[in-house]
Amino acid sequence: MNRRVFLLFLLCGLWLTGCGRLAARQAARTPAALSPGDVTRTLTHAGRERSYIVHVPPGYDPARATPVVLVFHGGGGYAENARTMTGFDAVADAEGFIVVYPNGTGRRSDRLLTWNGGRCCGYAMEQNVDDVGFVRALLADLEAIANVDARRIYATGMSNGAIMSYRLACELADVIAAIGPVAATQNLDACTPSRPVPVLHIHGDADKHAPYAGGVGAESLVGIPFEPVETTIEFWVGHNGCASTPQVTQNGSIRHTVYNGCQQDAAVELYTVVGSGHAWPGGQPGWKGGDVPTTELNASQVIWDFFAAHPHP
Protein backbone atom coordinates (compact mmCIF):
# COMPACT_ATOMS: atom_id res chain seq x y z
CA MET A 1 0.00 0.00 0.00
CA ASN A 2 2.80 2.41 0.91
CA ARG A 3 4.42 1.72 -2.44
CA ARG A 4 1.16 2.53 -4.25
CA VAL A 5 0.79 5.79 -2.33
CA PHE A 6 4.40 6.69 -3.16
CA LEU A 7 3.86 6.02 -6.88
CA LEU A 8 0.65 8.06 -6.82
CA PHE A 9 2.40 11.06 -5.27
CA LEU A 10 5.28 10.67 -7.73
CA LEU A 11 2.94 10.69 -10.74
CA CYS A 12 1.08 13.72 -9.40
CA GLY A 13 4.34 15.53 -8.84
CA LEU A 14 5.52 14.81 -12.38
CA TRP A 15 2.16 15.92 -13.78
CA LEU A 16 2.21 19.20 -11.86
CA THR A 17 5.80 19.86 -12.91
CA GLY A 18 4.90 19.27 -16.56
CA CYS A 19 1.88 21.56 -16.29
CA GLY A 20 4.02 24.23 -14.69
CA ARG A 21 6.56 24.05 -17.48
CA LEU A 22 3.83 24.14 -20.13
CA ALA A 23 2.26 27.20 -18.47
CA ALA A 24 5.66 28.87 -18.32
CA ARG A 25 6.28 28.20 -22.03
CA GLN A 26 2.82 29.53 -22.95
CA ALA A 27 3.37 32.65 -20.85
CA ALA A 28 6.72 33.22 -22.55
CA ARG A 29 5.02 33.05 -25.98
CA THR A 30 2.15 35.37 -25.02
CA PRO A 31 3.08 39.06 -25.54
CA ALA A 32 1.81 41.80 -23.27
CA ALA A 33 -1.56 43.17 -24.34
CA LEU A 34 -1.78 46.67 -25.78
CA SER A 35 -2.92 49.54 -23.60
CA PRO A 36 -3.71 53.17 -24.49
CA GLY A 37 -0.67 55.09 -25.69
CA ASP A 38 2.11 54.51 -28.19
CA VAL A 39 4.42 51.58 -28.81
CA THR A 40 6.92 50.64 -31.52
CA ARG A 41 6.88 47.01 -32.61
CA THR A 42 9.52 45.11 -34.58
CA LEU A 43 9.28 41.84 -36.47
CA THR A 44 11.29 39.90 -39.02
CA HIS A 45 9.76 39.26 -42.43
CA ALA A 46 11.52 37.80 -45.48
CA GLY A 47 14.87 38.13 -43.71
CA ARG A 48 14.40 41.83 -42.94
CA GLU A 49 13.79 43.47 -39.59
CA ARG A 50 10.70 45.65 -39.98
CA SER A 51 8.98 48.04 -37.61
CA TYR A 52 5.77 49.97 -37.06
CA ILE A 53 4.33 52.47 -34.58
CA VAL A 54 0.97 51.74 -32.93
CA HIS A 55 -1.21 54.46 -31.43
CA VAL A 56 -3.94 53.13 -29.14
CA PRO A 57 -6.78 55.56 -28.25
CA PRO A 58 -7.57 56.39 -24.60
CA GLY A 59 -10.92 54.58 -24.73
CA TYR A 60 -9.51 51.31 -26.03
CA ASP A 61 -11.25 48.29 -24.48
CA PRO A 62 -9.43 44.98 -25.01
CA ALA A 63 -12.75 43.18 -24.62
CA ARG A 64 -14.17 44.91 -27.70
CA ALA A 65 -13.05 44.35 -31.30
CA THR A 66 -11.48 47.61 -32.51
CA PRO A 67 -10.97 48.95 -36.07
CA VAL A 68 -7.42 49.48 -37.39
CA VAL A 69 -6.21 52.10 -39.87
CA LEU A 70 -2.83 51.59 -41.56
CA VAL A 71 -1.21 54.92 -42.55
CA PHE A 72 1.67 54.62 -45.05
CA HIS A 73 4.27 57.39 -45.29
CA GLY A 74 5.37 58.88 -48.58
CA GLY A 75 8.56 58.06 -50.48
CA GLY A 76 11.58 59.25 -48.52
CA GLY A 77 9.51 59.46 -45.35
CA TYR A 78 9.14 57.27 -42.29
CA ALA A 79 6.47 56.31 -39.76
CA GLU A 80 6.79 59.31 -37.43
CA ASN A 81 6.74 61.61 -40.45
CA ALA A 82 3.37 60.17 -41.55
CA ARG A 83 2.07 60.57 -38.03
CA THR A 84 2.95 64.27 -37.90
CA MET A 85 1.82 65.00 -41.45
CA THR A 86 -1.65 63.42 -41.18
CA GLY A 87 -2.64 64.12 -37.57
CA PHE A 88 -4.40 60.74 -37.52
CA ASP A 89 -3.79 60.28 -33.77
CA ALA A 90 -6.37 62.95 -32.95
CA VAL A 91 -9.00 61.33 -35.16
CA ALA A 92 -8.24 57.91 -33.65
CA ASP A 93 -8.64 59.30 -30.13
CA ALA A 94 -11.98 60.91 -30.97
CA GLU A 95 -13.39 57.99 -32.97
CA GLY A 96 -11.93 55.05 -31.06
CA PHE A 97 -9.77 53.13 -33.52
CA ILE A 98 -6.16 51.92 -33.49
CA VAL A 99 -3.87 53.69 -35.95
CA VAL A 100 -0.70 52.04 -37.25
CA TYR A 101 2.22 53.79 -38.94
CA PRO A 102 4.48 51.21 -40.67
CA ASN A 103 8.05 51.91 -41.78
CA GLY A 104 9.12 51.13 -45.34
CA THR A 105 12.63 50.04 -46.30
CA GLY A 106 15.76 51.79 -47.53
CA ARG A 107 19.51 51.87 -47.34
CA ARG A 108 19.07 53.50 -43.95
CA SER A 109 16.84 51.89 -41.33
CA ASP A 110 15.14 55.05 -40.06
CA ARG A 111 14.94 57.60 -42.89
CA LEU A 112 14.49 57.88 -46.68
CA LEU A 113 12.23 54.83 -46.74
CA THR A 114 9.97 53.69 -49.59
CA TRP A 115 7.24 51.17 -50.44
CA ASN A 116 7.15 48.65 -53.26
CA GLY A 117 3.93 49.78 -54.88
CA GLY A 118 4.62 48.04 -58.19
CA ARG A 119 6.21 50.55 -60.58
CA CYS A 120 7.21 52.83 -57.73
CA CYS A 121 9.31 53.60 -55.72
CA GLY A 122 13.04 53.70 -55.02
CA TYR A 123 14.81 51.11 -52.91
CA ALA A 124 11.72 49.02 -52.13
CA MET A 125 10.81 48.69 -55.81
CA GLU A 126 14.41 48.09 -56.92
CA GLN A 127 14.90 45.35 -54.31
CA ASN A 128 11.42 43.92 -54.94
CA VAL A 129 10.67 44.09 -51.23
CA ASP A 130 7.66 41.98 -50.19
CA ASP A 131 5.65 44.80 -48.63
CA VAL A 132 2.31 43.04 -49.12
CA GLY A 133 3.66 40.08 -47.15
CA PHE A 134 4.99 42.51 -44.54
CA VAL A 135 1.51 43.95 -44.05
CA ARG A 136 0.10 40.46 -43.49
CA ALA A 137 2.86 39.76 -40.96
CA LEU A 138 2.30 43.12 -39.27
CA LEU A 139 -1.41 42.43 -38.85
CA ALA A 140 -0.72 38.96 -37.45
CA ASP A 141 1.70 40.53 -34.96
CA LEU A 142 -0.85 43.18 -34.00
CA GLU A 143 -3.67 40.66 -33.62
CA ALA A 144 -1.54 38.77 -31.07
CA ILE A 145 -1.62 41.75 -28.69
CA ALA A 146 -4.84 43.61 -29.59
CA ASN A 147 -8.50 42.81 -30.14
CA VAL A 148 -8.65 43.73 -33.84
CA ASP A 149 -11.95 43.94 -35.70
CA ALA A 150 -11.12 41.79 -38.73
CA ARG A 151 -13.95 43.40 -40.75
CA ARG A 152 -12.59 46.91 -40.18
CA ILE A 153 -8.95 46.98 -41.29
CA TYR A 154 -8.23 49.91 -43.60
CA ALA A 155 -5.30 51.43 -45.51
CA THR A 156 -4.42 54.97 -46.44
CA GLY A 157 -1.25 56.84 -47.31
CA MET A 158 0.37 59.80 -49.00
CA SER A 159 2.17 59.69 -52.36
CA ASN A 160 4.22 56.43 -52.40
CA GLY A 161 2.06 55.43 -49.42
CA ALA A 162 -1.04 56.00 -51.54
CA ILE A 163 0.44 53.75 -54.22
CA MET A 164 1.01 51.11 -51.53
CA SER A 165 -2.63 51.43 -50.46
CA TYR A 166 -3.72 50.70 -54.02
CA ARG A 167 -1.47 47.64 -54.17
CA LEU A 168 -3.09 46.32 -51.00
CA ALA A 169 -6.54 46.81 -52.53
CA CYS A 170 -5.36 44.85 -55.57
CA GLU A 171 -3.62 42.01 -53.70
CA LEU A 172 -4.94 41.96 -50.13
CA ALA A 173 -8.65 42.59 -50.60
CA ASP A 174 -9.41 39.56 -48.42
CA VAL A 175 -8.07 41.59 -45.47
CA ILE A 176 -8.32 45.30 -46.33
CA ALA A 177 -11.89 46.59 -46.10
CA ALA A 178 -11.37 49.94 -47.91
CA ILE A 179 -8.62 52.34 -48.92
CA GLY A 180 -8.10 56.11 -48.88
CA PRO A 181 -5.12 57.10 -51.10
CA VAL A 182 -3.90 60.71 -51.13
CA ALA A 183 -1.77 62.38 -53.84
CA ALA A 184 -0.80 59.40 -56.02
CA THR A 185 -2.51 56.93 -58.33
CA GLN A 186 -2.41 53.20 -58.93
CA ASN A 187 0.95 52.15 -60.41
CA LEU A 188 0.72 48.39 -60.96
CA ASP A 189 1.12 46.45 -64.19
CA ALA A 190 -1.88 44.31 -63.22
CA CYS A 191 -4.58 44.62 -60.59
CA THR A 192 -6.92 41.68 -59.93
CA PRO A 193 -8.80 42.32 -56.68
CA SER A 194 -10.67 39.36 -55.22
CA ARG A 195 -13.76 41.51 -54.59
CA PRO A 196 -15.11 45.06 -54.98
CA VAL A 197 -13.11 47.42 -52.74
CA PRO A 198 -14.41 50.83 -51.57
CA VAL A 199 -12.01 53.60 -52.65
CA LEU A 200 -11.81 57.24 -51.57
CA HIS A 201 -9.14 59.18 -53.49
CA ILE A 202 -7.92 62.72 -52.64
CA HIS A 203 -5.70 64.66 -55.07
CA GLY A 204 -4.70 68.27 -55.79
CA ASP A 205 -5.12 69.18 -59.44
CA ALA A 206 -1.92 71.30 -59.33
CA ASP A 207 0.25 68.44 -58.02
CA LYS A 208 3.73 68.65 -59.62
CA HIS A 209 5.01 65.37 -58.13
CA ALA A 210 2.18 63.02 -59.07
CA PRO A 211 0.31 65.00 -61.76
CA TYR A 212 -3.48 64.87 -61.72
CA ALA A 213 -3.45 64.29 -65.49
CA GLY A 214 -0.70 61.66 -65.25
CA GLY A 215 2.86 61.47 -66.55
CA VAL A 216 6.13 62.52 -64.94
CA GLY A 217 5.75 65.45 -62.57
CA ALA A 218 7.70 68.66 -63.10
CA GLU A 219 9.07 68.30 -59.55
CA SER A 220 9.23 64.50 -59.50
CA LEU A 221 12.02 63.00 -57.40
CA VAL A 222 11.75 59.56 -58.99
CA GLY A 223 11.17 60.28 -62.70
CA ILE A 224 8.40 57.68 -62.90
CA PRO A 225 5.23 58.35 -64.94
CA PHE A 226 1.99 58.13 -63.00
CA GLU A 227 -1.41 57.00 -64.19
CA PRO A 228 -3.94 59.85 -64.50
CA VAL A 229 -6.39 60.16 -61.61
CA GLU A 230 -9.21 59.66 -64.13
CA THR A 231 -7.75 56.32 -65.28
CA THR A 232 -7.39 55.02 -61.74
CA ILE A 233 -10.92 56.05 -60.80
CA GLU A 234 -12.33 54.51 -63.99
CA PHE A 235 -10.67 51.22 -63.15
CA TRP A 236 -12.30 51.03 -59.72
CA VAL A 237 -15.67 52.25 -60.96
CA GLY A 238 -15.62 49.40 -63.49
CA HIS A 239 -14.28 46.77 -61.13
CA ASN A 240 -16.75 47.70 -58.39
CA GLY A 241 -19.67 47.76 -60.82
CA CYS A 242 -20.65 51.34 -60.00
CA ALA A 243 -22.95 53.59 -61.99
CA SER A 244 -20.86 55.37 -64.65
CA THR A 245 -22.45 58.78 -64.06
CA PRO A 246 -21.34 60.32 -60.75
CA GLN A 247 -22.85 62.92 -58.47
CA VAL A 248 -20.62 66.01 -58.37
CA THR A 249 -20.72 68.83 -55.82
CA GLN A 250 -18.36 71.77 -55.24
CA ASN A 251 -17.67 73.65 -52.02
CA GLY A 252 -14.96 76.30 -52.32
CA SER A 253 -11.90 74.61 -53.81
CA ILE A 254 -13.14 71.11 -52.98
CA ARG A 255 -14.88 69.15 -55.76
CA HIS A 256 -16.48 65.93 -54.54
CA THR A 257 -17.29 63.21 -57.08
CA VAL A 258 -19.29 60.18 -55.90
CA TYR A 259 -20.03 56.97 -57.83
CA ASN A 260 -22.96 55.06 -56.34
CA GLY A 261 -24.76 51.81 -57.13
CA CYS A 262 -21.60 49.73 -56.67
CA GLN A 263 -21.57 46.01 -55.91
CA GLN A 264 -21.36 45.07 -52.22
CA ASP A 265 -21.74 48.77 -51.31
CA ALA A 266 -18.20 49.39 -52.59
CA ALA A 267 -18.49 53.12 -53.30
CA VAL A 268 -15.87 55.09 -55.22
CA GLU A 269 -15.31 58.74 -54.24
CA LEU A 270 -12.91 61.40 -55.45
CA TYR A 271 -12.03 64.67 -53.73
CA THR A 272 -10.29 67.03 -56.14
CA VAL A 273 -8.57 69.94 -54.38
CA VAL A 274 -8.57 72.69 -57.01
CA GLY A 275 -5.30 74.61 -57.15
CA SER A 276 -3.60 72.44 -54.52
CA GLY A 277 -0.28 70.64 -54.82
CA HIS A 278 1.35 67.52 -53.33
CA ALA A 279 0.03 67.67 -49.77
CA TRP A 280 -2.20 66.07 -47.13
CA PRO A 281 -5.28 68.32 -46.82
CA GLY A 282 -5.78 69.56 -43.26
CA GLY A 283 -2.36 68.26 -42.19
CA GLN A 284 1.25 69.43 -42.23
CA PRO A 285 3.68 69.65 -45.17
CA GLY A 286 5.29 66.29 -45.83
CA TRP A 287 8.81 67.74 -45.62
CA LYS A 288 10.54 71.04 -45.01
CA GLY A 289 9.64 73.25 -47.94
CA GLY A 290 6.87 70.90 -49.08
CA ASP A 291 3.57 72.11 -50.50
CA VAL A 292 1.27 73.77 -47.96
CA PRO A 293 -1.96 71.76 -47.45
CA THR A 294 -5.38 73.30 -47.85
CA THR A 295 -7.39 73.88 -44.68
CA GLU A 296 -10.71 73.50 -46.50
CA LEU A 297 -10.65 69.73 -46.08
CA ASN A 298 -9.57 67.51 -43.18
CA ALA A 299 -8.41 64.46 -45.12
CA SER A 300 -7.91 62.27 -42.05
CA GLN A 301 -11.44 62.86 -40.78
CA VAL A 302 -13.01 62.46 -44.23
CA ILE A 303 -11.10 59.23 -44.82
CA TRP A 304 -12.14 57.82 -41.44
CA ASP A 305 -15.81 58.71 -42.05
CA PHE A 306 -15.60 56.81 -45.36
CA PHE A 307 -13.90 53.85 -43.69
CA ALA A 308 -16.45 53.72 -40.89
CA ALA A 309 -19.23 53.39 -43.46
CA HIS A 310 -17.51 50.54 -45.32
CA PRO A 311 -16.64 47.45 -43.27
CA HIS A 312 -15.46 44.30 -45.02
CA PRO A 313 -18.52 42.44 -46.36
N, C-alpha and C positions, 0 to 999 in steps of 0.2 A: 504493500500500500504506500509506504514512504517513497518507494522508487517511482510509483505512478504520480504521486503528488509532485515530486521533484521534476519529472519530465514535463508535467503540465505547466509548472511555473517557468521552466526553461523555454518551452514553446511560446508561452505568452510574452516572455521577455524578448525573444527574438522577433516576434510579431510587432511588438511595440517599437522596438528599435528600427525595424524596417519601415514602419509607418512614419516614424520621426524623420528618418532620412528622406523618405519620399516627400513629406511635407516641406522639409528644408529645401529640396531641389525645386519643388514647385514654387516656393516663395522666392527663390533666387531667380527663377525665370519670369516672375510676374513683376512688371515695372510699376513704379509708383503712379497712382492715378493723377490726372491733371486737376489743377485747382485754378481759380481765377488769377490772372496775371500773365506773365510772359515767360516763355522757355524756348531755348534753342535745342533742337534735336539733331543728332547725327546718325547716319546709317551707311552701310556699304552696299552699293548696287553695281553690278557688272564690273567689279574690281575697283570702283572709285568710291572714295568717302564723300558722301553728300550731306547737305544740311538744310534745315528749314527752321524758321521762327514761327512759333504758335502764340497767338493772342487769344486768351480765354476771357469772355466777358464776366463782369462781376456777378451776374445772376445765374451763372452756369450751375446746373443741377445734374450731377452724374447719374441720377436715376431717370433722367429724361433724355431721349434721343435728340441731339442738337445738330442743326445744319452746319455745313462747313463751306467756306468760300476760299478757294485757292487764288492768290493774287501774284501774277508773274511779272517780275521786273522787266524793264526794257533792255536792249542790247547795250552792253557796257555798264549795266547797273548791278545791283545786288539786292538782297532781301530787305535790308533796312532802308535802302533808297526807295523801294516800292512802297514801303510802309509810310515814309514821310510824304512822298509824292501824292498818294491817294487819300490819306486820312481815313482809311477803312476801319481803324481801331474804334473811332468814335461811332461809326455806324453799327459796328458789331456790338458795342456796349449798349447802345440804345435799342437794338433789335434782337439781341440775344443769340447771336451765332458765333461760332469759332472762325477766326480768320487765320489763314496760313500763308506765310511768305517764303516760298522756296528759293534756294540759291541755284543758279545755273552753274556752268563750268567755264574754265578758262585757264590760261597759263599761270595765273595767280589764283589762289584759293578764295580770296575775299573781295576782289574787285575786278572790273572789266569782264564780267561774266555774260554768257549768252545761252540761248536755247536753240536746240535743233528743231526748227519748225518746218523742215523740209528743204526749201531752197534758200533758207536764211536761218541762222546767221553765224558768221565768224567761226570761232574755235569749235563750238558745239556741232555746227554743220560739217565743218572740215573733218572732224574726228568721228563723225557719225555717232555721236553720243546717244545712248538709249534713254531719252528724256521721258518718253511715254512709259517705259518700264519703271523709271524712277518714280513717276507719279503713282503708279500702282503700289510700289514698295513703300512710298511715303504714307499713302492712305492706310496700308496694312499696319505700319508702325503706329500711326495715330490711333487707329481703331483698337490697338492693344492697351491704350491708356485713357481713352475718352469714349463716351457714349455717342457715337456718330450716327446721325440719321442717314442711312444708306440711300434714301430716296431724295435727299437734299444736299448733294455734293455738287458744287458749281465751280466754274473757272472763269477768270477774267485776267486782263493784263494789258500793259501798255507797249505799243510798238512791237519789238521782237516777242514780248510777252503776249501780245494780242495774237501774233502768228502761232505761238505755242497753244493758246486757247483753241484756235481753229483746228490745230492738229489733234488735240484731245477730242474735239467734237467728231472728227473724222474717224479716229481710231480707238476711242475709249468711251463711246456712246453708251456702253452697257453700264458705265459707272457715273459719268458726268451728266447731270440732269439738264443743264443749260449753260450757255456761255455769254460773256459780255465783253468782246474785244474793243479796245480803244486805240485808234491811230495806227492801224495796219490791217492789211487784208490777208486773205487765205493764200498761202504760197506753197502749195503741195502739187506734185505732179499728178496725183490721183487722190480722190477723197471718196470713200465708200462707207458712209456711216451705217450702222446696223439698225438705225431707227430715225424718225424725225427728231431733230434737236432744236429746241427754242434758241434763237439767236437775237441778241440786242447789240447793234454795232454803233459806235460813236466815232465821228471823224470830222476834223476841221477841213473845210474845202480849200484852205490856203496852206495846207501842209506841204513843206518843201523837203521832208525826209521820206515820207510815204505818200506820194501824191494822190489826191482824191481821184484823179482821172487815170491813175496808173503810170507805169514807167519808172525811170530812175529819177529820184528827187534831186533838185538843184543843190541841196545841202546834204545829200546822202553821204553817210560815213562808210557804207558797205558796197555801193555801186551795183546793187541788185535791183532789177526791175520788179515792181509790185503790180499785182492785179488791180484793175480799177475797183473802186468800191461797188459800182453798179454790177460788175461781173460777179463779185463775191455774193452780193445780196441776191442776184438772180439765181445763182446756184442753189442757195438755201430755200428760196421761195419755191423752186421747182422740186427739190428733194423733199421738202416738208409738205408739198401738195397744197400750198396756199393759193388764195385767190390772186390773180395776176394784177388786178387793179387795187392799189393801196389807198388808204385814207391819209391825207396830208394836211397838217396844220402848221402854222408858223406863229411863234411868239418871240418878238425881238429878233435876235440873230439865230434862234434855235428853230430848225425845221424838223418836224417829227413825222416820219413816214412809217405807217403800220400796215402790215399784210395780215389779214385775218383769214378765217376759214381753213386753217392748216390741219393736217392730220394729227391726231393725238394732242390737240391743243398746242402744237409746237409753233407758236407765233414767231414772226420775223419782224424786227423793228430797227429803224435806222434814225439816229439823231445826227443831223448835219449841222455843224457849228459854222455858220457863214462868217467868212473873214478870219477864222481862227487857224493857228498853225499846229505844230506837233506838240500837243500838251494834253494833260489830264484835266478836263473841265472841273472847276471847283476845288482843285488841289494846288500843289506847288509845282514849279518848274522841275523837270526831270533831272536837270544838271545846272551848274552855274552858267548863266548866260543862255539857258534854254528858253523856249517860247513861253510867254506868260499865259496861263490858262484863263479862259473866260470865267466870270463869276455868275453868269446867267443860268448855269446848269451845274448841279452837284452830281457828277457822274457816279460816285460811289453809292449815293442814296438811290439814284434812278436805277442803277444796275441791281442793287439789292431788291428793290420793289419788284423788278421784273423776275428775279430769281425766286422770290417768295411766292409768286403766282404760278411758278412752273416747276413743280416737283417731278421727279422721274416717274413715268407712268407705271 
